[in-house]
């Protein structure tokens, strides 16, 4: 039952990442969020294949999993997430060069930080992950407040709860192992995958609500207007 719940949580995160990531790109042209969502889904796919093929620490999939983990925890679901959401909070539309640079930074961070692996505990990277998560959480609290102000109160609450759950996962990740969990931390990762999938789903709908409000108030052009302008 524990393994089944882990698989279901991972499949949920994979679906949320690919499905809502594609919708970010197709509906809003937001490549920062769309591609980051897909990176998370790809990470989940790699994690699932690794688990189904025996979960060996010496597998190349194990090293890939650490890279993706470091990629998103350091820059992806921190800096890239904030930059992507600023599209609807501050009308910030980075250039292609900035988009590429952000993902380049995430790749570099992932390649460097993936070397710090369990079971050893590295206080420097662990503290870094918590600090960048706290800074991101502050922006996400602001994002939820913006949703509340425009009348999207349910989504504001949903985004706030998703953010709180993700923050709890981030703090627990390195500092507070769940008592009785196994060597591969199956219980923890089941909860983490479920939260991350829900986070991506909720943020998509929250983004859509903020975008629709901007369109209604004349701050943001409609999707058709953007398409016409590009043509």
C-alpha positions as a Markdown table, in Angstrom:
| # | Residue | x | y | z |
|---|---|---|---|---|
| 1 | Unk | 0.0 | 0.0 | 0.0 |
| 2 | Unk | 2.9 | 2.4 | 0.8 |
| 3 | Unk | 4.5 | 1.8 | -2.6 |
| 4 | Unk | 1.2 | 2.1 | -4.4 |
| 5 | Unk | 0.5 | 5.5 | -2.7 |
| 6 | Unk | 4.1 | 6.6 | -3.7 |
| 7 | Unk | 3.4 | 5.6 | -7.4 |
| 8 | Unk | 0.1 | 7.4 | -7.4 |
| 9 | Unk | 1.6 | 10.6 | -5.9 |
| 10 | Unk | 4.3 | 10.5 | -8.5 |
| 11 | Unk | 1.9 | 10.0 | -11.4 |
| 12 | Unk | -0.2 | 12.9 | -10.1 |
| 13 | Unk | 2.9 | 15.1 | -10.1 |
| 14 | Unk | 3.9 | 14.0 | -13.6 |
| 15 | Unk | 0.4 | 14.7 | -15.0 |
| 16 | Unk | 0.2 | 18.1 | -13.3 |
| 17 | Unk | 3.6 | 19.1 | -14.6 |
| 18 | Unk | 3.2 | 18.1 | -18.2 |
| 19 | Unk | -0.5 | 19.1 | -18.5 |
| 20 | Unk | -0.4 | 22.5 | -16.8 |
| 21 | Unk | 3.1 | 23.2 | -18.2 |
| 22 | Unk | 1.8 | 22.8 | -21.7 |
| 23 | Unk | -1.2 | 25.0 | -20.9 |
| 24 | Unk | 1.1 | 27.7 | -19.6 |
| 25 | Unk | 2.9 | 27.7 | -22.9 |
| 26 | Unk | -0.1 | 27.3 | -25.2 |
| 27 | Unk | -2.5 | 29.6 | -23.5 |
| 28 | Unk | -0.2 | 32.3 | -22.1 |
| 29 | Unk | 3.1 | 32.0 | -23.8 |
| 30 | Unk | 4.7 | 31.7 | -20.4 |
| 31 | Unk | 7.8 | 29.6 | -21.1 |
| 32 | Unk | 9.4 | 30.1 | -17.7 |
| 33 | Unk | 6.5 | 28.4 | -15.9 |
| 34 | Unk | 5.6 | 26.0 | -18.7 |
| 35 | Unk | 9.1 | 24.6 | -19.1 |
| 36 | Unk | 9.8 | 24.5 | -15.3 |
| 37 | Unk | 6.5 | 22.6 | -14.8 |
| 38 | Unk | 7.7 | 20.1 | -17.5 |
| 39 | Unk | 11.1 | 19.8 | -15.8 |
| 40 | Unk | 9.4 | 18.8 | -12.6 |
| 41 | Unk | 7.3 | 16.3 | -14.6 |
| 42 | Unk | 10.4 | 14.9 | -16.2 |
| 43 | Unk | 12.0 | 14.6 | -12.9 |
| 44 | Unk | 9.0 | 12.7 | -11.6 |
| 45 | Unk | 9.1 | 10.4 | -14.7 |
| 46 | Unk | 12.8 | 9.6 | -14.0 |
| 47 | Unk | 12.0 | 9.0 | -10.3 |
| 48 | Unk | 9.2 | 6.6 | -11.3 |
| 49 | Unk | 11.3 | 4.6 | -13.7 |
| 50 | Unk | 14.1 | 4.5 | -11.1 |
| 51 | Unk | 11.7 | 3.1 | -8.5 |
| 52 | Unk | 10.2 | 0.6 | -10.9 |
| 53 | Unk | 13.6 | -0.7 | -11.9 |
| 54 | Unk | 14.7 | -1.5 | -8.4 |
| 55 | Unk | 15.7 | 1.8 | -6.9 |
| 56 | Unk | 19.5 | 1.1 | -6.9 |
| 57 | Unk | 21.8 | 3.9 | -5.7 |
| 58 | Unk | 24.3 | 3.1 | -8.4 |
| 59 | Unk | 21.9 | 3.6 | -11.2 |
| 60 | Unk | 22.4 | 6.5 | -13.6 |
| 61 | Unk | 18.8 | 7.4 | -12.9 |
| 62 | Unk | 19.7 | 8.0 | -9.3 |
| 63 | Unk | 22.2 | 10.7 | -10.3 |
| 64 | Unk | 19.8 | 12.2 | -12.7 |
| 65 | Unk | 17.2 | 12.4 | -9.9 |
| 66 | Unk | 19.6 | 14.3 | -7.8 |
| 67 | Unk | 20.3 | 16.7 | -10.6 |
| 68 | Unk | 16.6 | 17.5 | -11.2 |
| 69 | Unk | 16.1 | 17.8 | -7.5 |
| 70 | Unk | 18.8 | 20.4 | -7.1 |
| 71 | Unk | 17.7 | 22.1 | -10.3 |
| 72 | Unk | 14.2 | 22.9 | -9.1 |
| 73 | Unk | 15.0 | 23.4 | -5.4 |
| 74 | Unk | 17.7 | 25.9 | -6.1 |
| 75 | Unk | 16.5 | 28.0 | -9.0 |
| 76 | Unk | 13.5 | 26.3 | -10.7 |
| 77 | Unk | 10.7 | 26.5 | -8.1 |
| 78 | Unk | 12.3 | 29.6 | -6.6 |
| 79 | Unk | 13.7 | 32.2 | -9.0 |
| 80 | Unk | 12.0 | 30.9 | -12.2 |
| 81 | Unk | 8.7 | 30.5 | -10.4 |
| 82 | Unk | 8.8 | 34.1 | -9.2 |
| 83 | Unk | 9.8 | 35.5 | -12.5 |
| 84 | Unk | 7.0 | 33.5 | -14.2 |
| 85 | Unk | 4.4 | 34.7 | -11.8 |
| 86 | Unk | 5.5 | 38.3 | -12.1 |
| 87 | Unk | 4.0 | 38.2 | -15.5 |
| 88 | Unk | 0.6 | 38.7 | -13.9 |
| 89 | Unk | 1.6 | 40.6 | -10.8 |
| 90 | Unk | 4.0 | 43.2 | -12.3 |
| 91 | Unk | 3.6 | 42.7 | -16.1 |
| 92 | Unk | 7.2 | 41.5 | -16.2 |
| 93 | Unk | 8.0 | 39.8 | -19.5 |
| 94 | Unk | 11.6 | 38.8 | -19.7 |
| 95 | Unk | 13.4 | 38.5 | -23.0 |
| 96 | Unk | 14.4 | 35.2 | -24.5 |
| 97 | Unk | 17.9 | 35.9 | -23.4 |
| 98 | Unk | 16.8 | 36.2 | -19.8 |
| 99 | Unk | 14.7 | 33.0 | -20.1 |
| 100 | Unk | 17.7 | 31.1 | -21.4 |
| 101 | Unk | 20.0 | 32.6 | -18.7 |
| 102 | Unk | 17.6 | 31.6 | -16.0 |
| 103 | Unk | 17.5 | 28.0 | -17.1 |
| 104 | Unk | 21.2 | 28.0 | -17.7 |
| 105 | Unk | 21.7 | 29.1 | -14.1 |
| 106 | Unk | 19.3 | 26.4 | -12.9 |
| 107 | Unk | 21.3 | 23.8 | -14.9 |
| 108 | Unk | 24.6 | 25.0 | -13.4 |
| 109 | Unk | 23.2 | 25.0 | -9.9 |
| 110 | Unk | 21.8 | 21.5 | -10.5 |
| 111 | Unk | 25.1 | 20.1 | -11.7 |
| 112 | Unk | 27.0 | 21.6 | -8.8 |
| 113 | Unk | 24.5 | 20.8 | -6.0 |
| 114 | Unk | 23.7 | 17.3 | -7.0 |
| 115 | Unk | 27.0 | 16.1 | -5.5 |
| 116 | Unk | 25.7 | 16.7 | -2.0 |
| 117 | Unk | 23.8 | 13.5 | -1.4 |
| 118 | Unk | 22.3 | 11.5 | 1.4 |
| 119 | Unk | 23.0 | 9.8 | 3.7 |
| 120 | Unk | 25.6 | 12.4 | 4.5 |
| 121 | Unk | 24.2 | 15.7 | 5.7 |
| 122 | Unk | 25.6 | 18.9 | 4.2 |
| 123 | Unk | 24.6 | 21.9 | 6.3 |
| 124 | Unk | 25.5 | 24.6 | 3.6 |
| 125 | Unk | 23.3 | 23.3 | 0.8 |
| 126 | Unk | 20.5 | 22.4 | 3.2 |
| 127 | Unk | 20.4 | 25.9 | 4.6 |
| 128 | Unk | 20.7 | 27.4 | 1.1 |
| 129 | Unk | 17.6 | 25.4 | 0.0 |
| 130 | Unk | 15.6 | 26.6 | 3.0 |
| 131 | Unk | 16.6 | 30.2 | 2.6 |
| 132 | Unk | 15.7 | 30.4 | -1.1 |
| 133 | Unk | 12.4 | 28.7 | -0.3 |
| 134 | Unk | 11.6 | 31.2 | 2.5 |
| 135 | Unk | 12.3 | 34.1 | 0.0 |
| 136 | Unk | 10.1 | 32.4 | -2.6 |
| 137 | Unk | 7.4 | 31.9 | 0.0 |
| 138 | Unk | 7.3 | 35.6 | 0.8 |
| 139 | Unk | 6.5 | 36.4 | -2.8 |
| 140 | Unk | 3.9 | 33.6 | -2.9 |
| 141 | Unk | 2.2 | 35.1 | 0.1 |
| 142 | Unk | 2.1 | 38.4 | -1.8 |
| 143 | Unk | 0.7 | 36.5 | -4.8 |
| 144 | Unk | -2.1 | 35.0 | -2.7 |
| 145 | Unk | -2.8 | 38.5 | -1.3 |
| 146 | Unk | -3.2 | 39.8 | -4.8 |
| 147 | Unk | -5.6 | 37.0 | -5.6 |
| 148 | Unk | -7.7 | 37.9 | -2.6 |
| 149 | Unk | -7.8 | 41.6 | -3.6 |
| 150 | Unk | -9.1 | 40.8 | -7.0 |
| 151 | Unk | -11.9 | 38.7 | -5.5 |
| 152 | Unk | -10.4 | 35.2 | -6.3 |
| 153 | Unk | -10.7 | 34.3 | -2.6 |
| 154 | Unk | -10.9 | 30.5 | -3.0 |
| 155 | Unk | -7.9 | 30.5 | -5.2 |
| 156 | Unk | -6.1 | 32.8 | -2.8 |
| 157 | Unk | -6.7 | 30.3 | 0.1 |
| 158 | Unk | -5.8 | 27.4 | -2.1 |
| 159 | Unk | -2.5 | 29.0 | -3.2 |
| 160 | Unk | -1.8 | 29.9 | 0.4 |
| 161 | Unk | -2.4 | 26.4 | 1.6 |
| 162 | Unk | -0.3 | 24.9 | -1.3 |
| 163 | Unk | 2.5 | 27.3 | -0.4 |
| 164 | Unk | 2.4 | 26.4 | 3.3 |
| 165 | Unk | 2.4 | 22.7 | 2.5 |
| 166 | Unk | 5.4 | 23.1 | 0.1 |
| 167 | Unk | 7.3 | 25.2 | 2.7 |
| 168 | Unk | 6.7 | 22.4 | 5.3 |
| 169 | Unk | 8.1 | 19.9 | 2.8 |
| 170 | Unk | 11.1 | 22.1 | 2.1 |
| 171 | Unk | 11.9 | 22.5 | 5.8 |
| 172 | Unk | 11.3 | 18.8 | 6.5 |
| 173 | Unk | 13.4 | 17.7 | 3.5 |
| 174 | Unk | 16.8 | 17.8 | 5.1 |
| 175 | Unk | 16.3 | 18.7 | 8.7 |
| 176 | Unk | 13.4 | 16.6 | 10.1 |
| 177 | Unk | 13.3 | 13.0 | 8.8 |
| 178 | Unk | 9.9 | 11.3 | 9.4 |
| 179 | Unk | 10.2 | 8.8 | 12.2 |
| 180 | Unk | 9.8 | 5.2 | 11.0 |
| 181 | Unk | 10.3 | 6.0 | 7.3 |
| 182 | Unk | 12.4 | 3.6 | 5.3 |
| 183 | Unk | 15.9 | 4.2 | 3.8 |
| 184 | Unk | 14.5 | 5.6 | 0.6 |
| 185 | Unk | 12.1 | 7.9 | 2.5 |
| 186 | Unk | 9.1 | 6.6 | 0.8 |
| 187 | Unk | 6.6 | 8.2 | 3.2 |
| 188 | Unk | 8.3 | 11.6 | 2.8 |
| 189 | Unk | 8.5 | 11.5 | -0.9 |
| 190 | Unk | 4.8 | 10.4 | -1.2 |
| 191 | Unk | 3.8 | 13.5 | 0.7 |
| 192 | Unk | 6.2 | 15.7 | -1.2 |
| 193 | Unk | 5.2 | 14.5 | -4.7 |
| 194 | Unk | 1.5 | 14.9 | -3.8 |
| 195 | Unk | 2.1 | 18.5 | -2.6 |
| 196 | Unk | 4.3 | 19.4 | -5.5 |
| 197 | Unk | 1.7 | 18.2 | -8.0 |
| 198 | Unk | -1.1 | 20.0 | -6.2 |
| 199 | Unk | 1.1 | 23.2 | -6.0 |
| 200 | Unk | 1.6 | 23.2 | -9.8 |
| 201 | Unk | -2.2 | 22.6 | -10.4 |
| 202 | Unk | -3.3 | 25.4 | -8.0 |
| 203 | Unk | -0.7 | 27.9 | -9.2 |
| 204 | Unk | -2.0 | 27.4 | -12.8 |
| 205 | Unk | -5.5 | 28.2 | -11.9 |
| 206 | Unk | -4.4 | 31.1 | -9.7 |
| 207 | Unk | -2.3 | 32.5 | -12.6 |
| 208 | Unk | -5.3 | 32.1 | -14.9 |
| 209 | Unk | -7.5 | 34.1 | -12.5 |
| 210 | Unk | -4.9 | 36.9 | -12.2 |
| 211 | Unk | -4.5 | 37.0 | -16.0 |
| 212 | Unk | -8.2 | 37.1 | -16.6 |
| 213 | Unk | -8.5 | 40.0 | -14.1 |
| 214 | Unk | -5.7 | 41.8 | -15.9 |
| 215 | Unk | -7.5 | 41.3 | -19.3 |
| 216 | Unk | -10.8 | 42.5 | -17.8 |
| 217 | Unk | -9.2 | 45.7 | -16.5 |
| 218 | Unk | -7.3 | 46.4 | -19.7 |
| 219 | Unk | -3.9 | 45.7 | -18.1 |
| 220 | Unk | -3.1 | 42.6 | -20.3 |
| 221 | Unk | -4.2 | 41.9 | -23.9 |
| 222 | Unk | -6.2 | 38.8 | -24.6 |
| 223 | Unk | -4.6 | 35.7 | -26.1 |
| 224 | Unk | -5.9 | 36.6 | -29.5 |
| 225 | Unk | -4.5 | 40.1 | -29.3 |
| 226 | Unk | -1.1 | 38.7 | -28.4 |
| 227 | Unk | -1.2 | 36.3 | -31.3 |
| 228 | Unk | -2.2 | 39.0 | -33.7 |
| 229 | Unk | 0.7 | 41.2 | -32.5 |
| 230 | Unk | 3.2 | 38.5 | -33.0 |
| 231 | Unk | 2.0 | 37.9 | -36.5 |
